[in-house]
């Protein structure tokens, strides 16, 4: 726990125009990895525009590790099919978490992250002070697949007794 900076809550909202991997649709789920941590959403049956609305929480010890998001199609009698992947880092997000934000008006944009070749953002992503928390909404364009995006939101959770950031 002494190496822990805090927790990152990732709200996996939905997938948009995901690839078809079965006959007419797919049964998608999301896997989030950071270092040795691996978390999964539930499977949404027969839907290429699934809504998961699930919170997955990572323990952050090394903020330099990328977060990897993969989408899979659940298959019963064979290996699950890959439906694309994306990757992002949390450096800009953690810089915003470190700011002194007492007295900052609600819904203030702290910084924006632009899409580049080095990230998988499909559009500009704002890091916002909302309801006493730093949050970042992002839309990730999936790689290694013909189409698809995943929408998610990041939120920082401080842990009493952790070394903090």
C-alpha positions, -999 to 999 in steps of 0.1 A, spaced: 0 0 0 29 24 6 38 22 -31 2 30 -41 -6 65 -55 -43 60 -55 -71 43 -75 -83 51 -110 -120 44 -116 -127 37 -152 -163 39 -161 -168 19 -193 -198 35 -209 -204 20 -243 -191 7 -276 -200 23 -309 -201 6 -343 -181 -24 -331 -170 -50 -356 -193 -79 -364 -176 -112 -355 -205 -136 -354 -230 -141 -383 -248 -108 -379 -236 -93 -347 -212 -98 -318 -212 -105 -281 -187 -79 -269 -169 -74 -236 -140 -51 -226 -107 -61 -209 -86 -33 -193 -50 -40 -184 -23 -20 -167 9 -39 -158 -2 -71 -141 -38 -59 -134 -65 -72 -157 -102 -63 -153 -133 -73 -175 -168 -60 -181 -197 -83 -185 -207 -97 -220 -235 -79 -239 -252 -104 -261 -258 -97 -298 -250 -60 -299 -224 -40 -319 -234 -8 -299 -233 -22 -264 -239 -2 -232 -219 -16 -203 -220 13 -178 -196 -5 -155 -169 8 -132 -135 -10 -132 -109 2 -107 -72 0 -111 -46 4 -84 -20 30 -96 15 25 -84 34 34 -116 17 63 -134 40 58 -165 24 24 -174 0 27 -203 -36 15 -199 -46 -10 -225 -82 -15 -235 -92 -45 -257 -126 -56 -269 -135 -92 -275 -164 -112 -289 -174 -140 -266 -176 -173 -283 -190 -205 -267 -172 -232 -287 -140 -215 -298 -115 -189 -286 -130 -154 -282 -124 -131 -313 -105 -99 -310 -126 -68 -319 -98 -42 -316 -77 -25 -289 -66 9 -278 -41 24 -254 -38 56 -234 -17 71 -207 -28 90 -176 0 116 -174 -22 146 -183 -50 133 -160 -26 130 -130 -12 165 -136 -48 178 -133 -53 157 -101 -22 174 -86 -36 209 -91 -50 228 -61 -86 230 -70 -103 244 -40 -127 272 -50 -126 263 -87 -161 265 -102 -179 233 -111 -175 221 -147 -143 240 -152 -121 226 -180 -87 221 -165 -69 209 -197 -76 192 -230 -58 163 -246 -58 164 -284 -58 133 -306 -23 124 -319 -7 94 -335 6 84 -300 -28 81 -284 -60 64 -295 -83 94 -289 -109 98 -317 -116 134 -306 -103 160 -282 -107 149 -245 -114 174 -217 -102 170 -182 -128 187 -160 -134 196 -124 -169 183 -117 -187 178 -84 -155 180 -65 -137 155 -86 -113 155 -116 -129 135 -144 -120 129 -181 -143 117 -207 -127 100 -237 -136 83 -269 -110 57 -280 -107 46 -316 -100 9 -317 -69 -3 -336 -62 -35 -354 -98 -37 -366 -119 -23 -394 -141 0 -371 -153 7 -336 -149 30 -306 -152 27 -268 -164 56 -247 -152 58 -211 -146 82 -182 -117 84 -158 -121 95 -122 -94 96 -95 -99 81 -60 -76 91 -32 -68 64 -6 -61 73 30 -26 61 39 -13 59 3 17 80 -7 -5 101 -30 6 118 -62 
